[in-house]
Amino acid sequence: MNNKIAILLLVCLSLIAVSTTVLADTDISDGNFTYDNVRVIYSNGDEIKILGEMTNNSGKDYDLIQFTITLYDFSDEILEAEEFFISNLNNEETKTFKKTIYKDYSTYHHDFKIQFDDGIVKK
C-alpha cells in the first residue's frame, strides 16, 4: 500500500514539474507570418520553453527575422516580453522556433502574443 502511494506521489510530482499547454494556430497581426503548433512547456519551476513553427507568407526571403513574444496573466496584464530570432526563412517556408524564458510564470501565465519586429531581407 505504501509503495503504491509513493509511486502515485512521484507520478504527480513529475507531472507538476513538466507540464505542457498546446495553443491554437494563429496569424501574426500583419498577416505576413503564421505560427502553428505552439507549445508552452513549464519545467523545473524556473523556466518556460516556448516551441512552435513559423511560416513566412511575406513574399520576401529573410536572412534574419526578429519577433517578440509577450506573455499575459489572467487579467491580460503583461508578464514578460522577450525577443527571439529566426534565421534564413524564405518565403512560403516553415521553420521551428524555441524561446526559453528563465522565470516561472506557470501559475500566472494565461495567454501570449507573437509579433513581427524587424527583419533583414536577402539580397
N, CA and C of each residue as an Amber inpcrd file, in Angstrom:
protein
   369
   0.8150000  -1.1940000   0.0000000   0.0000000   0.0000000   0.0000000
   0.8620000   1.2640000   0.0000000   1.8750000   1.3000000   0.8720000
   2.7580000   2.4580000   0.9300000   3.5260000   2.6400000  -0.3680000
   3.9050000   1.5220000  -1.0160000   4.6110000   1.6120000  -2.2940000
   3.7290000   2.2420000  -3.3660000   2.4420000   1.8880000  -3.3840000
   1.5130000   2.4560000  -4.3670000   1.3400000   3.9530000  -4.1540000
   1.2590000   4.3680000  -2.9100000   1.1280000   5.7930000  -2.6010000
   2.3930000   6.5340000  -3.0090000   3.5470000   5.9580000  -2.7330000
   4.8160000   6.5870000  -3.1020000   4.9350000   6.7220000  -4.6150000
   4.5370000   5.6980000  -5.3490000   4.5940000   5.7460000  -6.8150000
   3.6330000   6.7990000  -7.3440000   2.4270000   6.8470000  -6.8090000
   1.4440000   7.8450000  -7.2200000   1.9520000   9.2520000  -6.9430000
   2.5730000   9.4500000  -5.7970000   3.1360000  10.7480000  -5.4460000
   4.2410000  11.1450000  -6.4230000   5.1190000  10.2170000  -6.7700000
   6.1860000  10.5050000  -7.7330000   5.6290000  10.8680000  -9.1020000
   4.6030000  10.1700000  -9.5410000   3.9800000  10.4760000 -10.8320000
   3.3760000  11.8730000 -10.8050000   2.6710000  12.2090000  -9.7430000
   2.0600000  13.5370000  -9.6270000   3.1140000  14.6380000  -9.6160000
   4.1810000  14.4430000  -8.8780000   5.2500000  15.4390000  -8.8320000
   5.9200000  15.6190000 -10.1810000   6.1090000  14.5430000 -10.9190000
   6.7320000  14.6710000 -12.2380000   5.8120000  15.4010000 -13.2020000
   4.5060000  15.2180000 -13.0770000   3.5650000  15.9480000 -13.9350000
   3.5420000  17.4280000 -13.6000000   3.7050000  17.7650000 -12.3430000
   3.7570000  19.1690000 -11.9480000   5.0440000  19.8090000 -12.4440000
   6.1530000  19.0950000 -12.3810000   7.4480000  19.6470000 -12.7710000
   7.5060000  19.9950000 -14.2450000   6.8620000  19.2180000 -15.0910000
   6.8770000  19.4900000 -16.5280000   5.4490000  19.3570000 -17.0300000
   4.8410000  20.4890000 -17.3510000   3.5020000  20.4460000 -17.9260000
   3.5110000  21.1970000 -19.2420000   2.6500000  20.7850000 -20.1450000
   2.6300000  21.3670000 -21.4800000   1.2330000  21.8650000 -21.7950000
   1.1680000  23.0310000 -22.4220000  -0.0840000  23.5580000 -22.9230000
   0.0490000  23.7120000 -24.4240000  -0.8850000  23.1190000 -25.1800000
  -0.8840000  23.2790000 -26.6260000  -1.8360000  24.4130000 -26.9460000
  -1.3830000  25.3540000 -27.7470000  -2.1710000  26.5350000 -28.0350000
  -2.5590000  26.5840000 -29.5070000  -3.5640000  27.3570000 -29.8140000
  -4.1640000  27.3830000 -31.1510000  -3.2400000  27.9880000 -32.2050000
  -3.5180000  27.6310000 -33.4570000  -2.8230000  28.2220000 -34.5990000
  -3.2170000  29.6920000 -34.6920000  -2.2580000  30.5680000 -34.9990000
  -2.5400000  31.9940000 -35.0130000  -1.7080000  32.7120000 -36.0620000
  -2.3350000  33.6730000 -36.7170000  -1.6220000  34.5740000 -37.6190000
  -1.0770000  35.7450000 -36.8220000   0.0850000  36.2250000 -37.2290000
   0.6080000  37.4600000 -36.6650000  -0.1800000  38.5960000 -37.3000000
  -0.4210000  39.6530000 -36.5580000  -1.3750000  40.6890000 -36.9610000
  -1.1190000  41.2900000 -38.3390000   0.1290000  41.3360000 -38.7960000
   0.3710000  41.9220000 -40.1180000   0.0710000  40.9470000 -41.2540000
  -0.2260000  39.6830000 -40.9240000  -0.6060000  38.6990000 -41.9340000
   0.5400000  38.1110000 -42.7270000   1.7700000  38.5660000 -42.4860000
   2.9130000  38.0830000 -43.2550000   3.5510000  36.8260000 -42.6740000
   3.2180000  36.4860000 -41.4460000   3.7760000  35.3060000 -40.7880000
   2.6620000  34.5780000 -40.0490000   2.7990000  33.2710000 -39.9800000
   1.8300000  32.4470000 -39.2600000   2.5870000  31.5360000 -38.3150000
   2.1510000  31.4740000 -37.0580000   2.7480000  30.4970000 -36.1490000
   1.7540000  29.3870000 -35.8860000   2.3030000  28.1860000 -35.6990000
   1.4860000  26.9850000 -35.6310000   2.1240000  26.0080000 -34.6410000
   1.3330000  25.0830000 -34.1300000   1.8280000  24.0180000 -33.2470000
   2.6640000  24.5550000 -32.0900000   2.2190000  25.6530000 -31.5010000
   2.9650000  26.2580000 -30.4000000   2.6700000  25.5000000 -29.1080000
   3.7350000  25.1920000 -28.3950000   3.6370000  24.5390000 -27.0910000
   4.3620000  25.3860000 -26.0620000   3.7510000  25.5430000 -24.9170000
   4.3840000  26.2210000 -23.7930000   4.6610000  25.1490000 -22.7490000
   5.9320000  24.9630000 -22.4230000   6.3410000  23.9040000 -21.5040000
   6.9170000  24.5500000 -20.2490000   6.2990000  24.2560000 -19.1130000
   6.8000000  24.7300000 -17.8250000   7.6740000  23.6270000 -17.2600000
   8.9220000  23.9430000 -16.9710000   9.8040000  22.8980000 -16.4640000
  10.6820000  23.4180000 -15.3360000  10.9830000  22.5360000 -14.4380000
  11.9080000  22.7840000 -13.3280000  11.4680000  23.9060000 -12.3980000
  10.2900000  24.4670000 -12.5970000   9.8200000  25.5240000 -11.7240000
  10.5330000  26.8420000 -11.8800000  11.4240000  26.9530000 -12.8710000
  12.1430000  28.2150000 -13.0240000  12.2980000  28.6590000 -14.4700000
  11.5850000  28.0110000 -15.3930000  11.6870000  28.4290000 -16.7850000
  10.4650000  27.9890000 -17.5780000  10.2510000  28.7050000 -18.6750000
   9.2000000  28.3690000 -19.6290000   9.8680000  28.2300000 -20.9850000
   9.5940000  27.1210000 -21.6650000  10.0790000  26.9320000 -23.0300000
   8.8850000  27.0720000 -23.9630000   9.0500000  27.8870000 -24.9950000
   8.0030000  28.0940000 -25.9860000   8.5400000  27.5770000 -27.3040000
   7.8660000  26.5680000 -27.8460000   8.2950000  25.9290000 -29.0870000
   7.1550000  26.0030000 -30.0910000   7.5030000  26.1440000 -31.3570000
   6.4700000  26.1790000 -32.3860000   7.0730000  26.2180000 -33.7700000
   6.2160000  26.5010000 -34.7340000   6.6260000  26.6110000 -36.1310000
   6.1840000  27.9660000 -36.6590000   7.0570000  28.6210000 -37.4110000
   6.7460000  29.9150000 -38.0120000   6.8080000  29.7660000 -39.5210000
   5.7710000  30.2550000 -40.2170000   5.7190000  30.2280000 -41.6760000
   5.7910000  31.6530000 -42.2000000   6.6320000  31.8480000 -43.2110000
   6.8140000  33.1440000 -43.8470000   5.8600000  33.2450000 -45.0340000
   4.9000000  34.1610000 -44.9670000   3.9550000  34.4220000 -46.0550000
   4.1300000  35.8300000 -46.6100000   5.3030000  36.4160000 -46.4160000
   5.5190000  37.8330000 -46.7090000   5.8280000  38.1340000 -48.1710000
   6.1830000  37.1050000 -48.9380000   6.6350000  37.3510000 -50.3050000
   8.1080000  37.7190000 -50.3740000   8.8030000  37.6900000 -49.2230000
  10.2270000  38.0430000 -49.1520000  11.0050000  36.9010000 -48.5040000
  12.2690000  36.7680000 -48.9000000  13.1970000  35.8400000 -48.2580000
  14.0160000  36.6280000 -47.2390000  14.1690000  36.0840000 -46.0320000
  14.8650000  36.7900000 -44.9580000  16.1290000  36.0560000 -44.5340000
  17.1940000  36.8460000 -44.2870000  18.3950000  36.3230000 -43.6350000
  18.1410000  36.1470000 -42.1380000  17.4590000  37.1300000 -41.5400000
  17.2070000  37.1140000 -40.1030000  15.9110000  37.8640000 -39.8170000
  15.0960000  37.3070000 -38.9230000  13.8360000  37.9510000 -38.5400000
  13.7680000  38.0130000 -37.0200000  13.3470000  39.1720000 -36.5190000
  13.1780000  39.3640000 -35.0800000  11.6880000  39.4010000 -34.7500000
  11.2870000  38.5990000 -33.7580000   9.9220000  38.5720000 -33.2510000
   9.9610000  38.8610000 -31.7540000   8.8330000  39.2880000 -31.2100000
   8.6840000  39.4270000 -29.7650000   7.5150000  38.5700000 -29.3210000
   7.7370000  37.7970000 -28.2700000   6.6460000  37.0420000 -27.6500000
   6.3150000  37.7210000 -26.3270000   5.0380000  37.9930000 -26.1240000
   4.5650000  38.6520000 -24.9160000   3.6520000  37.6940000 -24.1660000
   3.9430000  37.4840000 -22.8880000   3.1240000  36.6310000 -22.0280000
   2.1810000  37.5040000 -21.2080000   0.9330000  37.0540000 -21.0780000
  -0.0870000  37.7930000 -20.3390000  -0.6170000  36.9590000 -19.1790000
  -1.0250000  37.6520000 -18.1150000  -1.6440000  36.9530000 -16.9930000
  -3.1550000  36.8690000 -17.2070000  -3.8730000  36.4000000 -16.2010000
  -5.3160000  36.2010000 -16.3150000  -6.0920000  37.5120000 -16.3980000
  -5.4630000  38.6440000 -16.0540000  -6.0930000  39.9670000 -16.1820000
  -5.6510000  40.6680000 -17.4540000  -4.9840000  39.9270000 -18.3400000
  -4.4350000  40.4640000 -19.5920000  -3.3790000  41.5440000 -19.3710000
  -2.7210000  41.4990000 -18.2260000  -1.5780000  42.3650000 -17.9590000
  -0.3250000  41.6560000 -18.4560000   0.6380000  42.4320000 -18.9540000
   1.8770000  41.8580000 -19.4790000   2.7410000  41.3350000 -18.3330000
   3.1400000  40.0690000 -18.4550000   4.0790000  39.4650000 -17.5110000
   5.5130000  39.6340000 -17.9860000   5.7170000  39.4340000 -19.2810000
   7.0700000  39.4010000 -19.8390000   6.9870000  39.6000000 -21.3420000
   7.9660000  40.2860000 -21.9020000   8.1100000  40.4050000 -23.3560000
   9.5580000  40.0780000 -23.6910000   9.7560000  39.1080000 -24.5620000
  11.1000000  38.6320000 -24.9060000  11.2430000  38.5310000 -26.4170000
  12.4070000  38.9060000 -26.9160000  12.7040000  38.7830000 -28.3450000
  13.2300000  37.3870000 -28.6560000  12.9710000  36.9410000 -29.8910000
  13.6300000  35.7460000 -30.4040000  13.8350000  35.9350000 -31.8960000
  14.7410000  35.1530000 -32.4570000  15.1510000  35.3250000 -33.8460000
  15.0240000  34.0110000 -34.6110000  14.7110000  34.1400000 -35.8970000
  14.7200000  33.0050000 -36.8150000  15.5860000  33.4140000 -37.9920000
  16.5400000  32.5740000 -38.3400000  17.4440000  32.8980000 -39.4460000
  17.0820000  32.1000000 -40.6910000  17.4040000  32.6970000 -41.8380000
  17.2430000  32.0490000 -43.1500000  15.8460000  31.4660000 -43.3580000
  14.8570000  32.3270000 -43.2940000  13.4720000  31.9070000 -43.5080000
  12.9800000  32.5020000 -44.8220000  12.8750000  31.6470000 -45.8200000
  12.4470000  32.0840000 -47.1490000  10.9300000  32.1420000 -47.2420000
  10.4410000  32.8390000 -48.2620000   9.0110000  32.9410000 -48.4950000
   8.3970000  31.5440000 -48.6280000   7.2360000  31.3580000 -48.0100000
   6.4810000  30.1070000 -48.0200000   7.2210000  28.9410000 -47.3570000
   8.2250000  29.2540000 -46.5640000   8.9630000  28.2290000 -45.8250000
   8.5140000  28.2500000 -44.3610000   8.5690000  27.0910000 -43.7190000
   8.2300000  26.9580000 -42.3050000   9.4530000  26.4460000 -41.5550000
   9.7400000  27.0800000 -40.4160000  10.8400000  26.6480000 -39.5580000
  10.3590000  26.5800000 -38.1160000  11.0110000  25.7200000 -37.3490000
  10.7000000  25.6450000 -35.9270000  11.4200000  26.7640000 -35.1820000
  10.8440000  27.1580000 -34.0590000  11.4960000  28.1350000 -33.1910000
  11.3760000  27.6680000 -31.7470000  12.2810000  28.1950000 -30.9290000
  12.2910000  27.8770000 -29.5000000  12.7600000  29.1100000 -28.7440000
  12.0440000  29.4550000 -27.7100000  12.4400000  30.5550000 -26.8390000
  12.3070000  30.0840000 -25.4000000  13.3390000  30.2700000 -24.6140000
  13.2990000  29.9270000 -23.1970000  13.2790000  31.2120000 -22.3860000
  12.3280000  31.3010000 -21.4800000  12.2290000  32.4350000 -20.5640000
  12.5620000  31.8980000 -19.1780000  13.5600000  32.4940000 -18.5520000
  14.0770000  31.9670000 -17.2920000  13.3790000  32.5950000 -16.0840000
  12.0750000  32.4320000 -16.0560000  11.2580000  32.8180000 -14.9050000
  10.1030000  31.8400000 -14.8510000   9.5510000  31.6550000 -13.6790000
   8.4280000  30.7260000 -13.5300000   7.1160000  31.5030000 -13.4970000
   6.3910000  31.4480000 -14.6090000   5.0670000  32.0570000 -14.6860000
   3.9850000  30.9900000 -14.7700000   4.2830000  29.7720000 -14.3950000
   3.3480000  28.6620000 -14.5960000   2.0050000  28.8820000 -13.9080000
   1.9830000  29.5680000 -12.7850000   0.7080000  29.7950000 -12.1010000
   0.0610000  31.1160000 -12.4940000   0.7530000  31.9440000 -13.2820000
   0.2350000  33.2550000 -13.6580000  -0.0660000  33.3770000 -15.1450000
   0.6470000  32.6200000 -15.9580000   0.5470000  32.7550000 -17.4110000
  -0.8160000  32.3020000 -17.9150000  -1.4170000  33.1130000 -18.7760000
  -2.7340000  32.8010000 -19.3240000  -2.7280000  32.7720000 -20.8480000
  -2.0430000  33.7150000 -21.4660000  -2.0880000  33.8540000 -22.9210000
  -0.7580000  34.4230000 -23.3970000  -0.5790000  34.4320000 -24.7100000
   0.6180000  35.0220000 -25.2790000   0.2800000  35.6120000 -26.6450000
   1.1860000  36.4660000 -27.1220000   1.0680000  37.0350000 -28.4590000
   2.4680000  37.0800000 -29.0570000   2.5840000  36.7500000 -30.3330000
   3.8580000  36.8720000 -31.0410000   3.6880000  37.9420000 -32.1030000
   4.6540000  38.8470000 -32.1740000   4.5900000  39.8940000 -33.1910000
   5.9090000  39.9970000 -33.9390000   5.8220000  40.3890000 -35.1930000
   6.9810000  40.6410000 -36.0380000   7.5520000  41.9930000 -35.6470000
   8.8730000  42.0610000 -35.4530000   9.5270000  43.3240000 -35.1270000
  10.2830000  43.8920000 -36.3140000  11.1760000  43.0840000 -36.8870000
  12.0410000  43.5780000 -37.9530000  12.6920000  42.3900000 -38.6390000
  13.2740000  42.6430000 -39.7880000  13.9630000  41.5770000 -40.4910000
  14.9660000  42.1070000 -41.4920000  15.9410000  41.2760000 -41.8100000
  16.9340000  41.5970000 -42.8370000  16.5860000  40.7610000 -44.0580000
  16.1610000  41.4560000 -45.1210000  15.7510000  40.7850000 -46.3570000
  16.9930000  40.3540000 -47.1230000  16.9450000  39.1530000 -47.6930000
  18.0630000  38.6590000 -48.5070000  18.1910000  39.5100000 -49.7620000
  19.4380000  39.6890000 -50.1930000  19.6940000  40.4810000 -51.4080000
  19.8110000  39.5940000 -52.6040000
